[in-house]
Amino acid sequence: MTHSNAEFGRAWRTTVPGSVDNSPLQLVEERRPIPGPAELLVSVQACGVCRTDLHVVEGDLPVHAPHVVPGHEIVGVVSAVGVDSVTSFHVGDRVGIPWLRHTCGTCSFCTAGKENLCTRSRYTGWDHDGGFAEWAVVPADYALAVPDGYRTDELAPLLCAGIIGYRALLLAELPENGILGLYGFGGSAHIVAQLARSTGATVHVMTRDPVARELALSLGLDSAQDTFAAPPQQLDAAIVFAPLGEIVPAALAALVPGGTVVLAGIYMTDVPMLNYQQHLFHEKRLRSVEANTRENARAFLEICGRIHLTVQTTVYPFDRVPEALRDLRHGRFAGTAVVVM
């Protein structure tokens, strides 16, 4: 299939949710979308491959929009705006399109600064077509300015992996010069580890992947061991990125009194039974992360403009999106995968 002209574009649409080993995506050519009022039409340059995309494609997350185009770590150039009243971005601007794409603005959560909990929220690549496509549309109020100093493939993972890692770190309430444990070391963890180190934290990594352990040590982190190995020190806080509920008891057991475990994924397998004395007593806290606010996103990207982060990427051309998802599923790369046009 070839890109015929500017009025059409290619996109990878889900078919029937199922294992990525069976290729539940179809490459289609369709008419270029038209931006609605207060929306931007974006020519996609790159899109990160997030584990959430894998959960959408494989059906771990319930279908919100049948045959949706996945992808929500999007970097591109504004090609058109829906109405003249859009003043935040202009044609030719480079922008980011993140996971969060709509909130109601009027519910108790939105008015309290907790729009990530809005019950009428909508998401890129789940409720609306995402970035595994040559074109994408986003409400202008939810598009993000991206920092200078990064390649396009480095910017893409910042728009979800980075933002969610940042929110998880905020919720962890890590004390000054505290000790942080990271369970799983993929796209999000390798970014948040550098954020934590930049504030003076000690960072220990627990992951089953030997290549990821090598990446952790190459970034100057303090230790790297297997997922269920005890860290060298008790932890003030831990963030669980791997979607495995069986990690939760181990992370809680590794905490100091008053410590916090944050679960950073949108999907996780069942958490096993916890022992109150071993896992929860001494005022330990267990928290989950649900999306992010736009304030979180803007604050994180501003930090990225001041502190250059090393973003480990494996780049795939657009026609190899299914391969990128399969490689993510089977742990065949360290860091994060990015599809580029």
Backbone torsions as a table, in degrees:
resi	resn	phi	psi	omega
1	MET	NA	133.2	-178.1
2	THR	-116.0	154.8	175.6
3	HIS	-80.1	111.0	-169.6
4	SER	-78.4	-47.5	177.7
5	ASN	-164.1	-179.8	-172.8
6	ALA	-67.7	-14.0	179.3
7	GLU	-81.5	-10.1	-179.2
8	PHE	-127.9	162.7	177.4
9	GLY	-155.6	160.2	180.0
10	ARG	-94.9	152.0	179.5
11	ALA	-152.6	147.6	174.7
12	TRP	-98.1	111.2	-179.7
13	ARG	-104.4	144.1	173.7
14	THR	-69.7	148.1	174.7
15	THR	-104.4	-104.3	173.1
16	VAL	-100.4	124.5	-178.9
17	PRO	-53.2	136.0	-179.1
18	GLY	-179.7	-178.9	-177.0
19	SER	-56.1	136.8	177.8
20	VAL	-67.1	-16.1	175.3
21	ASP	-67.5	-18.0	178.3
22	ASN	-104.6	13.1	173.6
23	SER	55.1	64.8	178.3
24	PRO	-81.5	32.3	176.2
25	LEU	-126.5	147.5	178.9
26	GLN	-129.4	131.5	176.7
27	LEU	-83.2	121.9	-177.6
28	VAL	-125.4	158.8	172.0
29	GLU	-117.0	128.9	-174.8
30	GLU	-147.6	167.4	-176.0
31	ARG	-65.8	143.2	178.7
32	ARG	-58.4	133.9	179.7
33	PRO	-66.5	154.9	178.7
34	ILE	-108.3	124.5	-179.7
35	PRO	-68.3	138.4	175.5
36	GLY	-82.5	-177.1	176.9
37	PRO	-55.4	134.8	178.2
38	ALA	63.6	24.5	176.3
39	GLU	-115.6	160.8	175.9
40	LEU	-114.0	139.5	167.3
41	LEU	-96.5	125.1	-173.9
42	VAL	-119.0	129.6	171.1
43	SER	-83.2	113.9	-171.3
44	VAL	-73.5	130.5	174.4
45	GLN	-101.0	-35.8	-178.7
46	ALA	-158.0	153.7	175.7
47	CYS	-145.1	124.6	176.7
48	GLY	-69.5	155.6	179.4
49	VAL	-107.6	106.2	-174.4
50	CYS	-99.7	153.0	177.3
51	ARG	-61.2	-28.1	175.7
52	THR	-61.7	-36.9	175.4
53	ASP	-59.4	-40.7	178.2
54	LEU	-61.8	-42.9	179.8
55	HIS	-66.0	-35.4	177.3
56	VAL	-66.9	-48.3	-176.5
57	VAL	-65.5	-39.0	-176.2
58	GLU	-86.3	-6.5	175.9
59	GLY	89.1	7.7	175.6
60	ASP	-64.2	-33.5	173.6
61	LEU	-99.6	140.2	-177.1
62	PRO	-62.6	145.8	180.0
63	VAL	-66.6	123.9	173.5
64	HIS	-97.6	-38.9	179.6
65	ALA	-135.0	108.2	-179.4
66	PRO	-55.6	138.4	177.0
67	HIS	62.9	29.2	-179.9
68	VAL	-64.9	151.3	170.0
69	VAL	-85.7	116.1	179.5
70	PRO	-73.3	179.6	175.9
71	GLY	106.5	121.2	-176.3
72	HIS	-144.7	22.0	171.3
73	GLU	-119.9	73.4	-164.3
74	ILE	-105.9	132.2	170.4
75	VAL	-121.2	132.4	-179.8
76	GLY	-163.3	-174.0	-177.6
77	VAL	-116.4	133.9	179.1
78	VAL	-65.7	122.9	179.0
79	SER	-101.7	-26.9	-180.0
80	ALA	-160.8	154.3	173.6
81	VAL	-119.1	149.7	-173.2
82	GLY	-70.4	-39.5	-179.2
83	VAL	-142.4	161.3	-177.9
84	ASP	-67.8	-17.9	-176.8
85	SER	-73.5	-10.9	175.9
86	VAL	-73.4	112.9	-177.2
87	THR	-116.1	-10.4	-176.2
88	SER	-73.7	-28.6	179.4
89	PHE	-137.3	155.3	-178.6
90	HIS	-133.0	161.7	176.6
91	VAL	-54.8	131.0	-178.9
92	GLY	98.8	-14.1	178.3
93	ASP	-71.7	143.5	171.6
94	ARG	-89.7	130.8	-175.1
95	VAL	-134.9	164.3	172.8
96	GLY	-112.8	142.2	174.4
97	ILE	-115.9	115.6	-176.3
98	PRO	-98.2	-173.1	179.4
99	TRP	-62.1	-52.5	-178.4
100	LEU	-73.7	124.3	-177.6
101	ARG	-128.2	-7.5	178.8
102	HIS	-163.6	137.8	167.0
103	THR	-137.7	160.0	-173.1
104	CYS	-74.2	-30.2	178.5
105	GLY	81.7	-5.3	-174.7
106	THR	-123.8	-14.7	-177.2
107	CYS	-73.5	172.5	-177.1
108	SER	-63.3	-32.0	178.6
109	PHE	-69.9	-47.7	-178.8
110	CYS	-61.3	-43.1	-176.6
111	THR	-74.4	-15.3	178.0
112	ALA	-96.7	9.2	-179.9
113	GLY	79.4	19.0	-179.9
114	LYS	-118.9	49.2	-174.0
115	GLU	-63.0	-19.1	176.8
116	ASN	-64.9	-17.0	178.4
117	LEU	-100.6	4.8	179.6
118	CYS	-54.7	128.7	-177.9
119	THR	-74.7	-10.7	177.1
120	ARG	-111.8	23.2	179.1
121	SER	-68.6	155.8	178.6
122	ARG	-134.5	153.6	-169.1
123	TYR	-133.6	142.0	177.5
124	THR	-68.4	133.5	177.9
125	GLY	79.3	6.4	177.1
126	TRP	-134.3	-53.9	174.8
127	ASP	-92.2	-28.0	-178.4
128	HIS	-136.3	155.5	-177.5
129	ASP	-58.5	140.4	-175.8
130	GLY	-108.9	-146.2	-164.4
131	GLY	-99.8	2.6	171.9
132	PHE	-80.7	57.7	-174.2
133	ALA	-159.7	163.2	179.4
134	GLU	-80.3	-19.9	178.8
135	TRP	-131.8	148.8	174.5
136	ALA	-145.0	152.1	178.5
137	VAL	-119.3	140.2	-179.5
138	VAL	-144.8	141.4	169.7
139	PRO	-59.4	132.9	-174.9
140	ALA	-58.0	-33.5	-178.3
141	ASP	-69.2	-13.8	-178.6
142	TYR	-111.4	-1.2	172.3
143	ALA	-76.8	156.8	-174.9
144	LEU	-125.7	138.8	168.9
145	ALA	-72.6	139.0	-176.7
146	VAL	-108.6	149.3	-176.3
147	PRO	-75.1	157.0	174.0
148	ASP	-80.4	167.4	173.3
149	GLY	91.3	6.3	179.5
150	TYR	-125.8	145.1	169.9
151	ARG	-67.2	159.4	-179.7
152	THR	-58.7	-41.6	-179.5
153	ASP	-68.3	-24.9	176.5
154	GLU	-77.9	-31.1	-179.8
155	LEU	-68.3	-39.8	-171.6
156	ALA	-54.2	-50.1	-178.1
157	PRO	-64.4	-22.7	178.5
158	LEU	-62.7	-24.4	-170.1
159	LEU	-80.9	-7.7	169.9
160	CYS	-141.3	-59.2	179.6
161	ALA	-53.0	-45.8	-179.7
162	GLY	-69.9	-47.2	-177.0
163	ILE	-64.0	-45.5	-179.8
164	ILE	-66.7	-39.3	175.5
165	GLY	-60.2	-40.4	178.0
166	TYR	-62.1	-46.1	179.3
167	ARG	-64.5	-40.9	178.1
168	ALA	-60.4	-39.4	178.5
169	LEU	-65.8	-38.3	175.8
170	LEU	-61.4	-45.7	-177.9
171	LEU	-68.8	-24.2	179.2
172	ALA	-68.3	-21.4	179.3
173	GLU	50.1	48.6	-179.6
174	LEU	-65.4	127.4	179.1
175	PRO	-68.8	164.3	179.2
176	GLU	-57.1	131.7	-177.3
177	ASN	55.7	33.2	-177.0
178	GLY	-78.3	178.0	-178.1
179	ILE	-111.5	118.6	-174.5
180	LEU	-114.2	135.9	172.3
181	GLY	-110.3	137.2	177.3
182	LEU	-117.9	122.6	179.8
183	TYR	-104.9	114.2	-167.4
184	GLY	90.7	139.6	-176.6
185	PHE	-142.3	70.7	178.0
186	GLY	-109.2	-141.4	-173.3
187	GLY	-58.7	-45.6	-176.8
188	SER	-76.6	-45.1	-174.3
189	ALA	-63.2	-38.3	-176.5
190	HIS	-71.6	-19.6	174.6
191	ILE	-82.5	-48.2	-177.4
192	VAL	-66.1	-29.7	177.3
193	ALA	-59.6	-41.1	-179.6
194	GLN	-70.9	-35.7	175.1
195	LEU	-60.9	-46.4	-178.4
196	ALA	-63.6	-44.2	-180.0
197	ARG	-62.4	-33.2	-178.9
198	SER	-65.9	-18.1	178.5
199	THR	-100.9	5.3	177.0
200	GLY	97.2	7.9	-178.1
201	ALA	-75.1	152.1	165.8
202	THR	-89.3	134.4	-174.8
203	VAL	-126.9	123.5	175.5
204	HIS	-113.3	137.4	-176.4
205	VAL	-113.3	134.2	174.3
206	MET	-121.9	113.5	-179.5
207	THR	-154.0	148.7	-179.3
208	ARG	-80.0	-14.1	-172.1
209	ASP	-88.5	114.6	-179.7
210	PRO	-63.7	-31.6	178.0
211	VAL	-67.6	-38.9	177.2
212	ALA	-66.5	-36.6	176.6
213	ARG	-63.3	-39.5	176.8
214	GLU	-62.9	-41.7	178.1
215	LEU	-61.3	-44.1	-179.6
216	ALA	-57.8	-46.0	-179.0
217	LEU	-69.1	-34.5	178.6
218	SER	-66.5	-25.0	177.9
219	LEU	-84.7	1.4	176.6
220	GLY	85.2	18.1	179.2
221	LEU	-74.2	165.4	-165.4
222	ASP	-81.3	-28.7	175.1
223	SER	-163.5	161.5	175.8
224	ALA	-148.2	126.2	-178.9
225	GLN	-144.3	179.6	-177.9
226	ASP	-65.4	159.8	-173.9
227	THR	-51.6	-46.1	-172.7
228	PHE	-101.0	10.3	173.8
229	ALA	-76.1	143.4	177.3
230	ALA	-68.8	133.8	176.2
231	PRO	-64.9	159.4	-177.8
232	PRO	-63.1	-23.1	179.1
233	GLN	-133.7	156.9	169.7
234	GLN	-66.4	151.3	-171.1
235	LEU	-103.7	137.7	170.1
236	ASP	-74.1	-31.5	179.1
237	ALA	-156.4	156.0	176.3
238	ALA	-139.2	145.6	174.0
239	ILE	-120.3	126.6	179.9
240	VAL	-100.8	111.7	177.9
241	PHE	-97.4	-30.9	179.6
242	ALA	-67.9	138.1	-174.3
243	PRO	-82.8	42.5	-174.5
244	LEU	-117.5	110.8	-178.4
245	GLY	-59.7	-26.6	-178.0
246	GLU	-66.5	-13.6	176.9
247	ILE	-75.6	-27.0	-171.3
248	VAL	-57.6	-47.5	178.6
249	PRO	-60.2	-38.9	179.5
250	ALA	-64.2	-41.1	179.6
251	ALA	-66.5	-42.2	178.5
252	LEU	-63.8	-40.2	-179.4
253	ALA	-65.8	-24.1	-178.1
254	ALA	-84.2	-4.5	-175.0
255	LEU	-81.7	151.9	165.1
256	VAL	-75.3	162.7	172.9
257	PRO	-54.5	136.3	-179.4
258	GLY	81.2	3.6	-178.9
259	GLY	-76.9	170.3	-174.8
260	THR	-129.2	135.7	168.4
261	VAL	-109.8	127.8	178.6
262	VAL	-112.0	129.7	176.8
263	LEU	-98.1	115.3	-165.7
264	ALA	-99.1	1.2	-176.1
265	GLY	-101.3	160.1	175.5
266	ILE	-82.7	-18.7	-179.4
267	TYR	-134.6	141.6	176.4
268	MET	-152.7	143.9	173.4
269	THR	-68.2	167.8	-174.4
270	ASP	-59.4	140.6	176.1
271	VAL	-83.7	129.8	179.1
272	PRO	-67.5	169.6	178.6
273	MET	-58.6	137.0	179.5
274	LEU	-101.7	147.7	173.6
275	ASN	-96.2	122.0	-172.9
276	TYR	-57.4	-48.5	-176.9
277	GLN	-65.6	-40.7	-174.8
278	GLN	-80.1	-36.3	-168.8
279	HIS	-107.5	-30.3	-168.4
280	LEU	-121.0	-22.5	-177.2
281	PHE	-67.5	171.3	-176.9
282	HIS	69.1	31.9	173.6
283	GLU	59.3	35.3	172.4
284	LYS	-73.4	150.3	-176.2
285	ARG	-122.6	142.4	177.2
286	LEU	-124.5	120.7	-174.5
287	ARG	-130.4	155.4	173.8
288	SER	-117.9	162.0	177.8
289	VAL	-111.8	131.5	172.5
290	GLU	-121.3	106.4	177.0
291	ALA	53.3	-148.3	-176.9
292	ASN	-155.8	164.9	171.3
293	THR	-94.3	161.6	175.9
294	ARG	-64.1	-31.4	176.1
295	GLU	-61.9	-43.1	175.3
296	ASN	-56.2	-48.4	-175.3
297	ALA	-61.3	-46.3	-177.8
298	ARG	-67.5	-38.6	178.8
299	ALA	-64.8	-42.9	179.8
300	PHE	-64.0	-46.2	-178.0
301	LEU	-66.8	-29.7	174.9
302	GLU	-66.0	-39.9	176.1
303	ILE	-62.0	-42.3	179.8
304	CYS	-60.9	-29.4	176.6
305	GLY	-72.6	-23.7	-179.4
306	ARG	-96.1	-34.4	-178.2
307	ILE	-119.3	108.9	-177.1
308	HIS	-73.5	122.0	180.0
309	LEU	-96.4	145.9	172.9
310	THR	-83.6	116.7	-179.6
311	VAL	-109.1	110.7	-177.2
312	GLN	-83.0	114.4	-177.1
313	THR	-124.0	148.3	166.6
314	THR	-115.5	120.8	-170.7
315	VAL	-96.4	134.6	176.6
316	TYR	-123.3	139.0	172.2
317	PRO	-69.9	161.8	-173.7
318	PHE	-56.6	-36.6	-176.4
319	ASP	-76.0	1.2	179.9
320	ARG	-115.4	26.2	177.0
321	VAL	-54.3	-48.0	179.6
322	PRO	-58.8	-37.0	178.2
323	GLU	-65.1	-39.7	178.7
324	ALA	-61.5	-42.3	178.5
325	LEU	-66.5	-39.5	177.9
326	ARG	-65.0	-41.1	179.8
327	ASP	-65.9	-36.1	174.5
328	LEU	-63.8	-45.2	-179.0
329	ARG	-58.0	-37.2	-174.4
330	HIS	-103.4	8.8	174.4
331	GLY	65.7	43.5	-173.4
332	ARG	-94.0	7.1	176.1
333	PHE	-148.1	159.4	174.1
334	ALA	-98.4	152.0	-179.7
335	GLY	79.6	-125.0	-174.0
336	THR	-140.5	151.9	176.2
337	ALA	-96.0	145.6	177.8
338	VAL	-135.5	130.1	175.2
339	VAL	-92.1	129.3	-179.9
340	VAL	-119.8	150.3	177.9
341	MET	-85.6	NA	NA
